[in-house]
Amino acid sequence: MDGILPLWKEKGMTSHDCVFKLRKILRTKKVGHTGTLDPNVEGVLPICIGAATKVASYITDSGKEYIAEVSIGRATETEDADGEVVEQDVSEKSITRAQLLEVLESLTGEITQIPPMYSAVKVNGRKLYEYARKGIEVERPERKVHVHEIELISEDEQFIGSDPHFTIRVACGKGTYIRTLAVQIGEKLGYPAHMSHLVRTASGSFTQQDCRTLDEVREMQEFGILESFLKPLESALPEIVRVPVNNDGELLTKILNGQVLPLHSVFKTAHEALFTASGYPLAIYAPHPEKSGLMKPVKMFPTNRGKVEKIDGSD
């Protein structure tokens, strides 16, 4: 079984829990997720199965979309609703829509974030949450992330009270912490803040509408219809240019053998290219990093060899 399973991860499970359960349901070990979701977060978690595990990194590195609730007035050690309160402002607040929109605009584009202590970012070979659980504070490296868009979903013209909250939609690039973004929004408004709720609604090209829950996946597998639901691995590569290869050409054999080849003209504008035959992905090529005028494979999809040969009748 090869393909991408758009899974709707439910609250209370880690991403690893989902992989563990799916390995039992599918009776295969070759299953991998494409980006960790915290246990208290639900949402889109594409799962790569079989040969599709080769493209998992492309989904992990792709853009994500979230619906988040930001609560003003309390900051927590984990930057979400699960952590202990470390700062609180119980004063009556009045934040206008115009003020909030200005803050959201200022946090759109390339911004700098410091990963939260309760995160899987590694410092000196250890994950930050391992230090946090032992009460050890370590210096965390700043990093640049890209926030493509922040939309204020809440329709109020004014957010008032001791703990006002509002909902936003965030489209962002790899490595963006929505928890930290909530804290940054609070800082710019002049108050402590945390992320009180989060749902991931898209990961790469996969959306909430594409997904099934674990129970639904189990049922589909029992009825023998799951494989037809899986998305082809090339669906993880929407932004990579396709280059069709003739089934009876010499180039097909060379690509199937993973050879270094003369640089294709497609690389005048592209950084990577997916070579295909009869609609099946063969390999992803990129310019050779050391030899000018040549290209080399960065990902091979050997399971397609038999399919291609069956179609074109070659040997």
N, C-alpha and C positions, 0 to 999 in steps of 0.2 A: 504494500500500500504506500503510495507516494502522493503528496499533496499538502496543501495548507488548510488547516481547520480553523476557521474563525470562531473562537470560543468566547462565550460570555462568562467571565470569571465572577462568581458570586462572592459576597462578603463572607469573611470567616475563613477563607482559604488562602494559602500562599500560592505563588505561581508554581513553585515546586510541587505542592500538593496536587495541583491540576495535572502536571506532567506524570506524577506517580500513578494517579487514578487512570489516566488515559493509557498508560502502558499496560495496565491490567485489562482495560476494556478492549484495546486494539490487539493485545497479545504481541506486542513488539517493543523493543527497547529503544528503537531509533525515533525518539520523540523529544522535541525541544521547544521551549517557549521563546518569545522574542522581546523580552523586556519585563522586568519585575514590576508587579503591582502589589502594593502593600495589602496585608490581610483585610484591613478595614475599607478597602477601595474595591468597587466593582467596575466591570467594564470590559472593553475589547482586548482580548489577549490572543493574537494569532499563534497557532501551534503548528510547527513544522514536523511533518512525518516522512520518514524514509529519505528519499533523495532530496526532498525539499529542505532538509536541515542545512543543505549547502547554501541556501539563500537567507537563512535566519538573520544573519548580520545586517542584511539590507533592510529588513523590516525594523530591526532594532534601531538602526541609524536613521530611519525615516521620520517624518513629522508625526506628531500626535495631536489629538484634540480632546479637551476636557470640559466638563461642566463642574464648576467649583463654587462652594459657598464660602464667603469670607466673613468672619465674625470680628468685630472691632471691640476692644476693651480688655481682652485677655491675651497674653502670650504664654505659650506652653513650651516645655523642654523639647518636645518632638515636633513643634510647629503645627500640629494637628489637634483634633479633639481628644486624642487618647492620652496625651502627656499631662504631667502635673503642671499646674499654673506657676509660672516664674515671675510674672509681672501682671498687675491688674490696675485698671483705671475705671472706677465706678461712677465717674462724673457723668452728668447728662450731656449727651453729644448731639450735635446738629450738623449733618454733612449734606450739602446740596448735591444734586445730580451733576451740576456743572463742575463742582470741585472734584468729584469722583472721576468724571470723564477726563478731566485734565490730568489727574494722577495716572489713570490707565494709559493715556496717550504717552506719557513720559516713560512708561515701562514697556513700550512697544518698540520693536527693533532689536538691535544687539544690546544686551545689558550684561552687567556683571553680577554673579551670584556667588555666595559662599555656601557650599553644601551643608545641610543640617548635620548635627552630630549623630542623630539617629538616621543614618543612611548607609548604603553599601559602598560608598566611595572609599578607596583604599589610601591610607597614609602609612608609609613605612611598612608596607606589606600586610597591614591589618585593616579590616573594615572599621569605619568610624563608629558604628554602633557597638562594636566590641569594646572600644575605649569607653563609650558612653555608659555602657552597662556596669563598668567598673568605676565609674565616677572620675575618669581621667579626661581632662580637657586637653586637646591637642590643636596645634595650629592647622587650620584648614585652608587649602589653596583656593584663591579666587579663580573663577573661570568664566569665560564669555559664553553666553547662550543666546539663542535667537527666538524672540517672541514675535510671531508673524501678525497676530491679531488678538486683541482683547475686546470682547463685546459685553457690555453691561446688559444682562437679561432682565434684571429687576426693573420694573417700570415706575417705581416711586420717584417723585421729584425731590424728596428730602428723606434722609435716613436719620431718625432721631431715637433717643433713649440712652440708657447706660451701656447697652450691648447691641447696637444696631448691626444688622447683617444684610448681605446682598449676594446675588448670584451672578457669576460671569462665565462666559465661554472663552476658552483660551486655545488658540492654535499655535503650536510651538515646535521648535526643533529639538534634536537630541540633547539629553542631559539637563533639560529644564525641570527644576523642582517647583511644582505648583504650591507646595507648602511654603517654600521660601518666598515665592512671589506674593502670597497672601501677607506674609510678614512685611515685605517691602512696601506693599500698598498701605499697610497700617503706618509704617514709619513715615511715609510721605504725607499722610494725613495727620501725623503727630500723635498717634496712639499705638499701644500694643495691639497685636492682632494675631489670629491664627486661622488655618483652614479648617472649617468645621464639617465639610462634606465634600466628597470628590467622586466623580464618575468619569471614566475614560470612554469617550464616544467614538473615537477613531484611532487607528494605528496604521500608518501607511495608507494603503488604498482600501483597507478593511474598515467597515463601519458597524455600528450597532445593529443595523438591519440585516447584516450578513451573518450574525452570530447565532449560535445555539448553546444552551446550557449543557452541563455534564449529563444531567438526566436525559435530555433530548438526544445527546450523542449516543448514550448507552442504548436507548431505544432504537435509534436508527441502525446501530450496529447489529442489534438482535434481529432486526427485520431485513438485514443485508442490503441496506440502501445508503449507508454512510459514504462509501467510496464515491458514489455519484455526486455527493454533496461537496466533496473536497475541491478546493480551488487549485488550478495548476500552478506549479512553482513559479512560472513566469509572471503570475499576477502580483508577485512580490517585487517585480522590477518594472513598474510602470514608466519610470523616467529614463530607462536605458534604451538606447536606439536599437532597433532590430535590423539584422542583416541576413536576408534569406540566402541560402546556399543551394545550388542545384543538386538534386539527389544523385545524379550520375557523374558528377564532376570530381576532379582530383582533389579539389579543395576540401570536399566533404571528408575524404579519408584522412587527410592531414589534420583536420580539426578533431576528428574522432580519436586520433592518436596523440592529441595534445601537443602538436609540433609548434615550434617558434616559426612565425611566418612573416613575409614582407608586410609592412604597415599598410593597412587598408585605408582608402581615401576617406572613410567615415571619420577617421580620427583628426581630420582638419578642424572639426568642431566638437567632437565627442571625446570624453575621457575613458569611457568603457563602451563596449558593444556586445550585444547578445546575438550570436550566430545561431540560426535555426534552419531546419530542413523539414519540409512538410508540416510546418507549424510546431515541431518539437524543438525545445531548446537543446543545443549541443554544448555550447561553452560560452563563457564570458571572457572576452579578450581585452587587453589594455596595452598601450605602448610599452615596449620593453624599457625598464628603468635604466639599463646600462648600455644597450646597443641601439644606436640611432637607426631609424628606418625599419625597425622590426617590431612585431607585437607578440605578446606571449599570453597564454591562458592564465586567468586568475581563479576561475571556477570551471570545473568540468562536470558534465552530467552524463556519466557512463551508462545509466539505465536506459538512455534513449537509443543506444547503438542498435539494439535488436529491433526496436520499433521502426527506426529509419530504414534499416536494411530490409525489413519485411515489406515496407512500402515501395522501395525502389527496386527490390529484387536483386540488389548487388550482393557480392560476397567478399 
